[in-house]
Amino acid sequence: MPAAARTYWLTSPCRIRRKDESLVIEREAAGKVHIPVTDVRDIVACAETDINTSVVALLNRHRINVHLLSHYGDYAGSLLTSDTSTSGETVLAQARLAENPEAALQIARSIVGSTAFNVRRVIDRNLLARPYDVLQKSLETADNSAHLMGIEGTFRRSAWEVLDTKLPGWLQLGGRSRRPPKNAGNAFISYVNGIMYARTLTALRLTPLHTGIAFLHSSMERQPTPSSSIYRRCSSRCSPSACSCGWPRGTSSKSTTSTAEPTRPC
């Protein structure tokens, strides 16, 4: 994958076809778009997308992943290339850490603590000072990952309430809801989380780590578990800060299939 490659966003129903070493995006409401495969880092499909085996073979050869968002904007799944970056030695070391209860719990504590630190930093240091202190004290006594996720959930509920005080009425969350999100604020959070998860998965696939071995989440879960943990740390900064940007109601970014914007670092 070339360093100068970009992410392409499929924002309307389309069909991906292959023509030699290029991708052809066919849309009903617009003309065909030809994209050199060397210009693609990964693809995020926000709408219905058709793809065939010829395209899959080309994407696999160039290590290009396709990430799918659901009707509600959250992460639905990915079409991943063959795993070529994973190192056996690194995976064994990763597995040994995960099998060590004390080491795994310490890593999980760090993930939850870092996420809370980012949330407090972005939303409001003062109003979240007490919930953050309670979280830090609770982390010291937590003895398993389920307890840690419960502690994180309690802190996040406080964070969403504080965030609502900074948002216009039409964008307020009124509590976190998913599948379906009950309002614009929740829909936006789900959408950003889906994008962050997809980008995190793309990055992890370029490392020697195995995405099925986890520290905070269960390694038996069907989704790539390290991605879940890492994307929490990134989205905890991106989602609240984007929500509080003060965008006027009804404003939207105009994007097309042939346009790719570089992703801002989280």
Residue frames as qw, qx, qy, qz and C-alpha x, y, z in Angstrom:
[[0.000, 0.888, 0.460, 0.000, 0.00, 0.00, 0.00],
 [0.430, 0.474, -0.031, 0.768, 1.65, 3.29, -1.10],
 [0.290, -0.325, -0.473, 0.765, 2.28, 5.90, 1.59],
 [0.122, 0.103, -0.108, -0.981, 0.41, 8.51, -0.46],
 [0.218, -0.352, -0.842, -0.347, -2.74, 6.37, -0.76],
 [0.301, -0.174, 0.204, -0.915, -6.06, 7.73, 0.49],
 [0.250, 0.283, 0.871, -0.314, -9.29, 6.47, 1.99],
 [0.225, -0.141, -0.523, -0.810, -12.25, 6.44, -0.39],
 [0.310, 0.204, 0.654, -0.659, -15.76, 6.93, 0.98],
 [0.118, -0.262, -0.796, -0.532, -18.71, 5.35, -0.83],
 [0.172, 0.155, 0.460, -0.857, -21.60, 7.56, 0.26],
 [0.674, 0.260, -0.008, -0.692, -24.27, 6.35, -2.19],
 [0.871, 0.069, 0.481, -0.072, -25.34, 2.90, -3.46],
 [0.328, 0.736, -0.498, -0.321, -22.82, 1.70, -6.02],
 [0.988, 0.088, 0.111, 0.056, -21.08, -1.22, -7.68],
 [0.233, -0.753, 0.547, 0.282, -17.32, -1.79, -7.67],
 [0.916, 0.392, 0.081, 0.026, -15.88, -3.29, -10.85],
 [0.568, -0.504, 0.426, 0.492, -12.35, -4.05, -11.99],
 [0.664, 0.748, 0.008, 0.012, -10.75, -2.79, -15.17],
 [0.635, 0.499, -0.416, 0.419, -7.17, -3.99, -15.52],
 [0.518, -0.109, -0.547, 0.648, -5.36, -2.55, -12.47],
 [0.138, -0.193, 0.117, -0.964, -8.00, 0.06, -11.67],
 [0.102, 0.419, 0.827, -0.361, -11.28, 0.14, -9.78],
 [0.139, -0.288, -0.435, -0.842, -14.43, 1.39, -11.48],
 [0.122, 0.307, 0.684, -0.650, -17.17, 2.79, -9.26],
 [0.121, -0.336, -0.661, -0.660, -20.57, 2.61, -10.96],
 [0.111, 0.302, 0.570, -0.756, -23.35, 4.78, -9.49],
 [0.252, 0.605, 0.745, 0.124, -26.95, 5.05, -10.62],
 [0.042, 0.935, 0.289, -0.201, -27.19, 8.81, -10.19],
 [0.032, -0.870, 0.365, 0.329, -23.79, 9.67, -11.68],
 [0.713, 0.565, -0.405, -0.090, -21.18, 8.51, -14.16],
 [0.942, -0.106, -0.192, 0.255, -18.47, 5.94, -13.65],
 [0.191, -0.911, 0.361, -0.058, -15.43, 6.86, -11.60],
 [0.880, 0.261, -0.312, 0.245, -12.06, 5.25, -12.41],
 [0.440, -0.834, 0.313, -0.113, -9.61, 4.97, -9.50],
 [0.541, 0.489, -0.664, 0.164, -6.03, 3.65, -9.77],
 [0.844, -0.405, -0.351, 0.001, -5.72, 0.88, -7.21],
 [0.627, 0.058, -0.331, 0.702, -2.37, 2.32, -6.08],
 [0.068, -0.447, 0.076, -0.889, -4.23, 5.45, -4.92],
 [0.702, -0.483, -0.256, -0.456, -6.40, 3.52, -2.44],
 [0.044, -0.403, 0.770, -0.493, -5.47, 2.94, 1.22],
 [0.104, 0.254, 0.938, -0.213, -8.85, 1.48, 2.17],
 [0.260, -0.323, -0.495, -0.764, -12.54, 1.88, 1.36],
 [0.151, 0.206, 0.707, -0.659, -15.38, 2.80, 3.73],
 [0.177, -0.328, -0.718, -0.588, -18.83, 1.92, 2.36],
 [0.190, 0.110, 0.484, -0.847, -21.60, 3.98, 3.95],
 [0.690, 0.273, 0.040, -0.669, -24.30, 2.66, 1.58],
 [0.910, 0.129, 0.388, -0.072, -25.18, -0.54, -0.27],
 [0.107, 0.718, -0.599, -0.337, -22.20, -1.75, -2.29],
 [0.969, 0.204, 0.116, -0.079, -21.88, -4.61, -4.79],
 [0.063, -0.730, 0.661, 0.163, -18.50, -6.26, -5.32],
 [0.952, 0.216, -0.147, -0.160, -17.30, -9.34, -7.23],
 [0.895, -0.316, 0.168, 0.268, -14.47, -11.85, -6.84],
 [0.653, 0.496, 0.056, 0.569, -12.31, -10.17, -9.48],
 [0.078, -0.843, 0.127, -0.517, -12.28, -6.98, -7.41],
 [0.777, -0.607, 0.148, -0.078, -11.63, -8.95, -4.21],
 [0.902, 0.054, 0.083, 0.421, -8.55, -10.56, -5.81],
 [0.393, 0.654, -0.034, 0.646, -7.20, -7.15, -6.84],
 [0.383, -0.812, 0.123, -0.423, -7.85, -5.64, -3.40],
 [0.903, -0.407, 0.101, 0.090, -6.19, -8.59, -1.70],
 [0.794, 0.281, 0.005, 0.539, -3.07, -8.28, -3.83],
 [0.219, 0.600, -0.106, 0.762, -2.72, -4.62, -2.87],
 [0.354, -0.244, -0.685, 0.588, -3.70, -5.15, 0.80],
 [0.222, -0.217, -0.060, -0.949, -6.79, -2.92, 0.60],
 [0.003, 0.308, 0.882, -0.356, -9.56, -3.47, 3.15],
 [0.261, -0.415, -0.416, -0.766, -13.23, -2.60, 2.64],
 [0.021, -0.160, -0.726, 0.669, -15.11, -1.47, 5.78],
 [0.224, -0.477, -0.675, -0.517, -18.91, -1.55, 5.91],
 [0.151, -0.001, 0.460, -0.875, -21.17, 0.75, 7.93],
 [0.100, 0.430, 0.895, -0.064, -24.74, -0.28, 8.72],
 [0.007, -0.710, -0.519, -0.475, -27.97, 1.58, 7.96],
 [0.419, -0.876, -0.235, 0.052, -27.57, 3.33, 11.32],
 [0.224, 0.896, -0.292, 0.249, -24.00, 4.41, 10.64],
 [0.580, -0.632, 0.510, -0.062, -22.24, 2.08, 13.08],
 [0.067, 0.497, -0.833, -0.235, -19.60, -0.50, 12.18],
 [0.892, 0.108, 0.053, -0.436, -21.12, -3.55, 10.45],
 [0.911, -0.084, 0.349, 0.203, -18.06, -5.53, 9.32],
 [0.037, 0.772, -0.476, -0.421, -15.06, -5.59, 7.00],
 [0.927, 0.369, 0.002, 0.060, -13.83, -7.38, 3.92],
 [0.393, -0.792, 0.431, 0.180, -10.24, -7.99, 5.00],
 [0.597, 0.599, -0.527, -0.080, -7.25, -9.04, 2.96],
 [0.906, -0.080, -0.371, 0.186, -5.15, -12.08, 3.80],
 [0.506, -0.850, 0.141, 0.025, -3.13, -11.65, 6.98],
 [0.805, 0.420, -0.188, 0.375, 0.51, -11.21, 5.92],
 [0.087, 0.746, -0.350, 0.560, 1.93, -8.85, 8.57],
 [0.784, -0.557, 0.100, -0.255, 1.29, -11.03, 11.63],
 [0.280, 0.566, -0.741, 0.227, 4.46, -12.28, 13.31],
 [0.799, -0.232, -0.553, -0.050, 4.36, -15.68, 14.97],
 [0.499, -0.008, -0.534, 0.682, 6.80, -14.61, 17.67],
 [0.146, -0.198, 0.157, -0.956, 4.81, -11.45, 18.41],
 [0.685, -0.285, -0.355, -0.569, 1.52, -13.37, 18.53],
 [0.735, -0.180, -0.612, 0.229, 2.98, -15.88, 21.00],
 [0.270, 0.022, -0.429, 0.862, 4.19, -13.05, 23.24],
 [0.382, -0.235, -0.089, -0.889, 0.80, -11.36, 22.93],
 [0.760, -0.271, -0.510, -0.299, -0.94, -14.60, 23.89],
 [0.586, -0.103, -0.616, 0.516, 1.34, -15.12, 26.90],
 [0.017, -0.112, 0.268, -0.957, 0.45, -11.64, 28.16],
 [0.579, -0.231, -0.255, -0.739, -3.26, -12.30, 27.66],
 [0.784, -0.212, -0.582, -0.048, -3.00, -15.59, 29.58],
 [0.399, -0.031, -0.549, 0.733, -1.31, -13.86, 32.51],
 [0.202, -0.778, -0.591, -0.068, -4.26, -12.55, 34.58],
 [0.378, -0.710, -0.146, 0.576, -2.23, -9.90, 36.40],
 [0.279, -0.207, 0.401, 0.848, -0.54, -8.53, 33.27],
 [0.033, 0.455, 0.705, 0.544, -3.75, -8.61, 31.22],
 [0.241, -0.808, -0.522, 0.129, -5.69, -6.81, 33.96],
 [0.348, -0.581, 0.027, 0.735, -3.03, -4.11, 34.19],
 [0.167, 0.048, 0.556, 0.813, -3.21, -3.49, 30.43],
 [0.115, -0.634, -0.703, -0.302, -7.02, -3.39, 30.60],
 [0.311, -0.763, -0.340, 0.453, -6.83, -0.85, 33.44],
 [0.289, -0.349, 0.262, 0.852, -4.55, 1.31, 31.31],
 [0.067, 0.330, 0.681, 0.650, -7.00, 1.20, 28.39],
 [0.226, -0.766, -0.599, -0.060, -9.97, 2.26, 30.54],
 [0.384, -0.686, -0.152, 0.599, -7.94, 4.91, 32.37],
 [0.274, -0.143, 0.403, 0.861, -6.56, 6.39, 29.15],
 [0.012, -0.524, -0.689, -0.500, -10.02, 6.51, 27.59],
 [0.298, -0.817, -0.466, 0.162, -11.46, 8.34, 30.60],
 [0.396, -0.499, 0.066, 0.768, -8.53, 10.78, 30.61],
 [0.178, 0.125, 0.544, 0.810, -9.19, 11.63, 26.96],
 [0.146, -0.681, -0.660, -0.281, -12.94, 12.07, 27.53],
 [0.363, -0.782, -0.310, 0.401, -12.39, 14.39, 30.48],
 [0.379, -0.318, 0.243, 0.835, -9.75, 16.38, 28.60],
 [0.091, 0.263, 0.605, 0.746, -12.00, 16.94, 25.59],
 [0.235, -0.688, -0.629, -0.275, -15.38, 17.56, 27.27],
 [0.245, -0.836, 0.075, -0.486, -14.74, 19.40, 30.54],
 [0.476, 0.243, -0.692, 0.485, -11.92, 18.92, 33.05],
 [0.186, -0.237, 0.486, -0.821, -13.78, 20.57, 35.92],
 [0.742, -0.085, 0.035, -0.664, -17.25, 19.04, 35.57],
 [0.923, 0.086, -0.362, -0.102, -15.80, 15.55, 35.09],
 [0.110, 0.593, -0.671, 0.431, -13.20, 15.87, 37.85],
 [0.587, -0.277, 0.577, -0.496, -15.26, 13.96, 40.44],
 [0.946, 0.203, 0.077, -0.239, -16.42, 11.14, 38.09],
 [0.640, 0.579, -0.476, 0.169, -12.82, 10.78, 36.93],
 [0.128, -0.531, 0.697, -0.465, -11.53, 10.54, 40.51],
 [0.802, -0.093, 0.410, -0.424, -14.15, 7.90, 41.30],
 [0.890, 0.411, -0.175, -0.090, -13.10, 5.96, 38.20],
 [0.366, 0.624, -0.627, 0.290, -9.42, 6.05, 39.14],
 [0.391, -0.384, 0.684, -0.482, -10.15, 4.74, 42.66],
 [0.887, 0.107, 0.256, -0.370, -12.44, 2.04, 41.28],
 [0.718, 0.549, -0.426, -0.037, -9.79, 0.89, 38.79],
 [0.029, 0.562, -0.757, 0.333, -7.46, 0.02, 41.64],
 [0.521, -0.125, 0.722, -0.437, -9.96, -2.43, 43.13],
 [0.808, 0.345, -0.133, -0.459, -11.33, -3.91, 39.88],
 [0.514, -0.377, 0.769, 0.048, -10.44, -7.59, 39.64],
 [0.544, 0.236, 0.757, 0.274, -11.75, -8.54, 36.18],
 [0.130, 0.073, 0.457, 0.877, -12.50, -7.07, 32.76],
 [0.180, -0.635, -0.684, -0.309, -16.29, -7.12, 33.28],
 [0.375, -0.736, -0.347, 0.443, -15.86, -4.94, 36.37],
 [0.321, -0.295, 0.224, 0.872, -13.61, -2.59, 34.41],
 [0.018, 0.316, 0.610, 0.726, -16.14, -2.17, 31.60],
 [0.285, -0.744, -0.604, -0.008, -18.84, -1.47, 34.17],
 [0.382, -0.613, -0.124, 0.680, -16.67, 1.26, 35.70],
 [0.204, -0.060, 0.433, 0.876, -16.05, 2.72, 32.27],
 [0.083, -0.546, -0.709, -0.439, -19.78, 2.64, 31.47],
 [0.314, -0.773, -0.455, 0.309, -20.59, 4.60, 34.63],
 [0.308, -0.482, 0.120, 0.811, -18.03, 7.27, 33.75],
 [0.132, 0.157, 0.615, 0.761, -19.26, 7.52, 30.16],
 [0.127, -0.717, -0.671, -0.141, -22.83, 8.11, 31.31],
 [0.296, -0.764, -0.190, 0.541, -21.60, 11.07, 33.34],
 [0.295, -0.258, 0.409, 0.824, -19.60, 12.30, 30.33],
 [0.078, 0.442, 0.707, 0.547, -22.62, 12.14, 27.99],
 [0.197, -0.824, -0.514, 0.138, -24.67, 14.17, 30.49],
 [0.307, -0.652, 0.072, 0.689, -21.98, 16.85, 30.67],
 [0.265, 0.017, 0.603, 0.752, -21.65, 16.86, 26.88],
 [0.041, 0.673, 0.701, 0.235, -25.39, 17.53, 26.54],
 [0.201, -0.836, -0.268, 0.435, -24.96, 20.80, 28.43],
 [0.238, -0.523, 0.362, 0.735, -22.64, 22.03, 25.69],
 [0.188, 0.159, 0.788, 0.564, -24.73, 21.03, 22.66],
 [0.401, -0.007, -0.136, -0.906, -27.73, 22.67, 20.98],
 [0.672, 0.003, 0.498, -0.548, -31.04, 20.98, 21.72],
 [0.842, 0.393, -0.133, -0.345, -31.30, 19.19, 18.37],
 [0.588, 0.485, -0.635, 0.131, -27.90, 17.52, 18.86],
 [0.395, -0.487, 0.619, -0.473, -28.22, 16.49, 22.52],
 [0.290, 0.142, -0.943, -0.082, -27.97, 12.76, 23.25],
 [0.695, -0.305, 0.088, -0.645, -30.41, 12.34, 26.12],
 [0.757, -0.259, 0.591, -0.104, -28.57, 9.13, 27.01],
 [0.038, 0.424, -0.787, -0.447, -26.67, 6.81, 24.71],
 [0.791, 0.269, 0.433, -0.337, -28.79, 4.72, 22.32],
 [0.028, -0.404, 0.777, 0.482, -27.85, 2.40, 19.44],
 [0.101, -0.023, -0.925, -0.365, -29.42, 0.28, 16.72],
 [0.393, 0.664, 0.188, 0.607, -31.30, 2.45, 16.09],
 [0.265, -0.088, -0.309, 0.909, -30.00, 5.71, 17.56],
 [0.025, 0.703, 0.688, -0.176, -32.96, 7.70, 18.84],
 [0.092, 0.954, 0.122, -0.257, -31.77, 11.15, 17.74],
 [0.551, 0.795, -0.183, 0.174, -29.22, 13.08, 15.67],
 [0.211, -0.791, 0.544, -0.184, -26.61, 13.19, 18.44],
 [0.755, -0.235, 0.609, -0.060, -26.59, 9.43, 18.94],
 [0.830, 0.519, 0.191, 0.064, -26.57, 8.82, 15.19],
 [0.317, 0.871, -0.338, 0.164, -23.52, 11.05, 14.83],
 [0.437, -0.617, 0.639, -0.141, -21.66, 9.31, 17.70],
 [0.866, 0.069, 0.494, -0.019, -22.39, 5.89, 16.14],
 [0.688, 0.719, 0.007, 0.094, -21.19, 7.11, 12.75],
 [0.077, 0.845, -0.498, 0.177, -17.90, 8.49, 14.11],
 [0.639, -0.413, 0.636, -0.133, -17.34, 5.34, 16.18],
 [0.895, 0.315, 0.316, 0.000, -17.88, 3.17, 13.10],
 [0.531, 0.803, -0.208, 0.172, -15.34, 5.16, 11.10],
 [0.201, -0.760, 0.581, -0.211, -12.80, 5.14, 13.94],
 [0.813, -0.186, 0.544, -0.095, -13.19, 1.38, 14.38],
 [0.841, 0.516, 0.138, 0.082, -12.67, 0.79, 10.67],
 [0.328, 0.846, -0.353, 0.227, -9.55, 2.98, 10.54],
 [0.470, -0.616, 0.601, -0.196, -8.13, 1.32, 13.67],
 [0.904, 0.057, 0.423, -0.027, -8.64, -2.11, 12.14],
 [0.689, 0.703, -0.083, 0.157, -6.84, -1.02, 8.95],
 [0.020, 0.823, -0.506, 0.257, -3.88, 0.21, 11.01],
 [0.676, -0.416, 0.580, -0.186, -3.73, -2.94, 13.15],
 [0.930, 0.298, 0.217, -0.003, -3.67, -5.15, 10.09],
 [0.529, 0.755, -0.296, 0.250, -0.35, -3.53, 9.16],
 [0.269, -0.688, 0.594, -0.318, 1.24, -4.55, 12.48],
 [0.351, 0.210, -0.912, 0.031, 2.53, -7.95, 13.70],
 [0.358, -0.059, 0.653, -0.665, -0.30, -8.10, 16.30],
 [0.122, -0.270, -0.919, -0.260, -3.13, -10.61, 16.13],
 [0.313, -0.261, -0.037, -0.912, -6.55, -8.95, 16.24],
 [0.719, -0.326, -0.523, -0.322, -8.22, -11.91, 17.95],
 [0.610, -0.214, -0.569, 0.508, -6.24, -11.72, 21.21],
 [0.181, -0.786, -0.153, -0.571, -7.70, -9.24, 23.69],
 [0.319, 0.073, -0.625, 0.709, -7.03, -7.77, 27.13],
 [0.303, 0.027, 0.329, -0.894, -10.15, -5.74, 27.95],
 [0.775, 0.134, -0.104, -0.609, -12.72, -7.57, 25.82],
 [0.829, -0.130, 0.539, -0.071, -13.12, -11.33, 25.62],
 [0.049, -0.436, 0.749, 0.497, -10.89, -13.08, 23.11],
 [0.322, 0.269, 0.906, 0.055, -13.92, -15.25, 22.27],
 [0.362, 0.690, 0.244, -0.577, -15.82, -12.31, 20.76],
 [0.728, 0.450, 0.459, 0.237, -16.34, -12.48, 17.01],
 [0.308, 0.941, -0.018, 0.139, -15.03, -9.00, 16.26],
 [0.646, 0.345, -0.347, 0.586, -11.30, -8.11, 16.23],
 [0.543, -0.732, -0.385, 0.148, -10.90, -7.38, 19.93],
 [0.499, -0.303, -0.046, 0.811, -7.74, -5.22, 20.10],
 [0.088, 0.387, 0.381, 0.835, -9.42, -2.91, 17.59],
 [0.397, -0.742, -0.490, -0.226, -12.31, -2.48, 20.03],
 [0.595, -0.611, -0.224, 0.472, -9.94, -1.44, 22.80],
 [0.426, -0.120, 0.173, 0.880, -7.77, 0.90, 20.77],
 [0.012, 0.509, 0.473, 0.719, -10.63, 2.58, 18.95],
 [0.416, -0.779, -0.464, 0.077, -12.20, 3.41, 22.32],
 [0.494, -0.505, -0.047, 0.706, -9.14, 5.50, 23.16],
 [0.225, 0.071, 0.398, 0.887, -9.26, 7.33, 19.82],
 [0.164, -0.584, -0.597, -0.525, -13.01, 7.83, 19.53],
 [0.421, -0.686, -0.477, 0.354, -13.14, 9.09, 23.10],
 [0.254, -0.455, 0.059, 0.852, -11.34, 12.17, 21.82],
 [0.059, 0.077, 0.588, 0.803, -12.78, 12.43, 18.31],
 [0.148, -0.567, -0.769, -0.256, -16.51, 11.92, 18.93],
 [0.243, -0.771, -0.444, 0.387, -17.09, 14.45, 21.75],
 [0.237, -0.462, 0.164, 0.839, -14.84, 17.10, 20.19],
 [0.043, 0.173, 0.666, 0.725, -16.59, 16.79, 16.82],
 [0.173, -0.666, -0.723, -0.067, -20.02, 16.95, 18.48],
 [0.277, -0.785, -0.293, 0.471, -19.10, 20.15, 20.30],
 [0.426, 0.053, 0.324, 0.843, -17.78, 21.96, 17.22],
 [0.171, 0.564, 0.292, -0.754, -20.97, 24.01, 17.06],
 [0.120, 0.106, 0.728, 0.666, -22.00, 23.00, 13.53],
 [0.434, 0.131, 0.088, -0.887, -25.18, 24.80, 12.47],
 [0.626, 0.210, 0.701, -0.270, -28.29, 22.63, 12.09],
 [0.727, 0.622, 0.232, -0.174, -28.74, 21.11, 8.68],
 [0.177, 0.796, -0.540, -0.209, -25.09, 21.52, 7.70],
 [0.936, -0.034, 0.343, 0.067, -23.51, 18.51, 6.04],
 [0.235, -0.552, 0.602, 0.527, -20.33, 17.75, 4.22],
 [0.771, 0.531, -0.021, -0.350, -20.78, 17.22, 0.48],
 [0.329, -0.472, 0.785, 0.230, -18.81, 14.17, -0.49],
 [0.798, 0.397, -0.221, -0.396, -18.78, 11.94, -3.54],
 [0.984, -0.072, 0.140, 0.085, -17.48, 8.50, -4.27],
 [0.743, 0.481, -0.075, 0.459, -14.49, 9.86, -6.14],
 [0.014, -0.811, 0.277, -0.516, -13.37, 12.14, -3.33],
 [0.804, -0.293, -0.425, 0.297, -11.12, 11.08, -0.47],
 [0.133, -0.880, 0.218, -0.401, -10.16, 13.30, 2.41],
 [0.480, 0.252, -0.723, 0.428, -7.22, 12.38, 4.62],
 [0.634, -0.616, -0.464, -0.053, -8.33, 11.31, 8.06],
 [0.101, -0.796, 0.333, -0.495, -7.40, 13.64, 10.91],
 [0.451, 0.131, -0.801, 0.371, -5.31, 12.00, 13.62],
 [0.591, -0.650, -0.413, -0.240, -7.21, 11.18, 16.76]]
